[in-house]
Amino acid sequence: MKPLLLITFLYALSLKAQTVGKDTLSIEDKAYKFSAKKLIVPSVFISYGIVSLTSPKLKELNLSTRHETREHFIAGATIDNYMQYAPAAAVYGLNLAGIKGKHNFRDRTIIYATSQLVSAAIVLPAKQFIGETRPDGSNYLSFPSGHTATAFSSAHFMFREYKETNFWLSISGYPIAAATGIYRVINDKHWVGDIIAGAGIGIVSTEIAYWLFPVTSKWFSSKKEREVLSVVPFYQSKAVGLTIIKIF
């Protein structure tokens, strides 16, 4: 049974040097510079999803894909509820194992929390405004896929953290994100167009989070704010919840 409220606590008890010390990048680092090229792929994905809402050919593809999945798979798997967070969880796990990413705990947590806020700010209004019926007819919140947006924002977060030190490791989150989207189709919760649009939103949300980091990092730089509490809302299918991130 899906939980109505999911609360994830991320705690770090670390020394000042570990939190704001030498492994904190300069805000002038190229990682935080806007690049139009990085918007090409997510823009194509989002555009495809929008066109799929009205294009007869893409609607036909949505229907034929659903028909094929209904013939070969039984809906009801819940693994997609957890897979969407796997790449981001891997970043924290790898850092604990000594495989350092681009940022320390505090900075990467600020970036990831920001990406989830941006994603929610795009996905939730879009679902309400567009009102697309889910394949199973359960509600009118099909477009775009929130699960897929979360999965790809997590995968792109992993890519950004490790692409300069371990490229093959950095891209390992994308297959998991893609599998999350596929499971949403198998579970009869989304059309193909919803999934592709969600992927684009997830990627662009993480890009925005990195571009905003020189600003958001300042919100947590005061000595008086050594203890930080960030509350990130999320919505997925019929579940509404909060991710609470607490940093000491």
N, C-alpha and C positions, 0 to 999 in steps of 0.2 A: 504494500500500500504506500502510495506516495505521501511523503510528509508535507503538511501544510506550511511548516516553517522549518527552514534549514539554517542553522547557525554554525558557521565555521570559525573557530578561533585559531589565529596564527600568532603564537607568542614567540618572542625572542628575548632572552636575557643575555645581554652582551655588554662588553666594555665600550666606552665612548669611542675608542679607536676603531672598533668593529662596526659601529653604527654610523659615524660621520667622519671616519678617518681616511686613510690613504687610498682605499679602494673606491671612494666616492669620486665620480668623474666631474670634470669641470663643466659648467653649464654651457661652455662654448664648444663642447665636443660635437663632432659632426652628426652623432646619433640623434641630436635634438633639432637638427636643421630641417626645415620644410623642403620636401622634394616632390615635385609634381609627378615624377616617374613612378613613385611608390603608390600613386593613386590609380594607375592605369588598370592593373589587374582587378582590384576591388570594384572599380567603376564599371568594368565590363561585366563582372558578376552581378552587381546590383541592377545594371541596365537590363541584363537578360531576365532577371526576376521580374522587373516591372513590365517588360514587354510580354512576358508569359501570362500576365493577367488578362491581356486582351487579344493576343495573337492566336488565331484559330489553329495554326500548325503547332505552336508550342502547347496550347491547351490539349490538343490531340496527343502530343507526347506525354503530357501529364497523365492523361487518362490511360494510355496504353501501358505506361510504366506501372501505374497502380494495378491494372489488370494482371500484368505479369507477376507482380509481387504477391498479389492475392492468391494466385494459382500455386505458388511455390513456397510461400512463407505464412506462418500464423502470427498475427499481431499479438502483442502483449509483453514483449521483452522489456526489461527495465534498465538494461545495462547502459543505454544512452543517457540516462539521468546522471550517471557517474563518469562516463567517458569524457563528457564535455569539459570536466575539470582536470583530467589526467595530465595534459601537457604542462599546465601551470604547477600542479602538484609535483611533477617531475623536476621542475626548475628548483624548487625548494629542497627536494630530496637530494638532488645532485650537489647542491651547494653544501648541504649537511655532510655529504660523503666526501667533500673536499674538491669537487669538480666545480670550480668557481665560474660564475657567469660574469656579465658585464657590470652588474651592480651589487652593492651590499644589500643586506636584508631590508633595511628601511627604505632605500631608494626603489628597489624592485617592487616592494609592496605598494608604495605610492603609485608607481606606474601601473601595476596590475589593477589596483582598485580604481584608478582613473579610467582605465580601459573598460571596466565593467560598468561604470557610471555612464560613460559615453554610449556604450552599446545599449544599455537600458533606455537611455534618453532617445535613441533612434527607434529601437524595436517596439517599445510599448505604445507610443503614439501611432506608429505605422499600423500596428495590428488593429487598433481602434478605428483609425481613419479609413483603412482599406476594407476591412470587414470581409475578408475572403473566407468562405466556408471550408472547414477541414474536410479531408477525404472521407473520414468516418462520420461526418455530419454532427460532431459533438458540440461545436461552437463556430463562431465567425472570426476566429483569431489565428488563422493559418499563416498569413503572410505578414512578415517574414518569419523564418524559423528562429526562435530564441535559443534553442538548444545548439543549433549549428553556429549561430553568432558567438555564443559563449565558447564553443569548442574551437573555432578558428581564431578568436581573440587570444585564447590560451596558447594555441599552437604558434601563432605569430609572435606572441610574447616570448616563447621558448626560442624561436628563430632569432629574434632580435638580441636575446641574451647570449647566445652561443655561436652566432654565425661567424664571428671573427676568430674564435679559438678552436671550434670544432664544428665544421660545416655539416657533416653527416649527422652528428648529434642534433644540431639545430633544426634540421628538417624532419626529424623523427616524429614530431608532434602532428604533422599534417595528415599522415595516414589515419591516425586516431580521430582527428577532427572529421575527416571524410567519412570514416566509419560511423561516427555519430550521426551525421546527416543521412547516411544510408539507412540506419536503423530507424530514423524518424519516418522515412518513407515506408519501410517494412512494417512499422507499427501503425500505419495508416493515419498518421497525424499530419503529414505534410505532402504537398506536391513537389515535384522536382524543382520548379521555379522558386518555391519558398526556401528550399535548401541552398540553392546557388546564391540567392540574394542574401541569406543569412551569413554565408561564408564571406561575401564581400563586406558586409557590415562589420563582422568580427575583425577582419584584417584592418579595415580603415579605423576602427575604434582603437586598436592598439597603436597604430601609427600616430593618431591624434594624441594619445596618452604620452608617447615619447616626445612629441613636439611641444606639449604643454608642460613637460617636466621642469624646465627652468623656472616656471611660474609656480606650479604646485609644490615643488620642493621647498620653496621659501615659506610656505604655510606651516611647515613642520621644523623649521630651522632654529626657532627660538629655544633657549635653554629652559624657559618656562614650560615649553611644550615637549619636553623629553618623553612624556607619556602621551601617546596619540591614540585616539579612538576614531576609526572610520567605519561608517555604516553604509553598506552597498546593497541596494534593493535588487531583487531579481524576480523575474516572472517566467515560468515555463509550464506550458500546458495549463493545467488547473491548479498548479502550485504557486503560491506567492510566498516569498521569504526574504531574509536578510542575510548578508554575509558581514559579519562583524570582525574587523581586523584591529587588533590591539598591539601596539608596539611600545616596549619599555626601553 
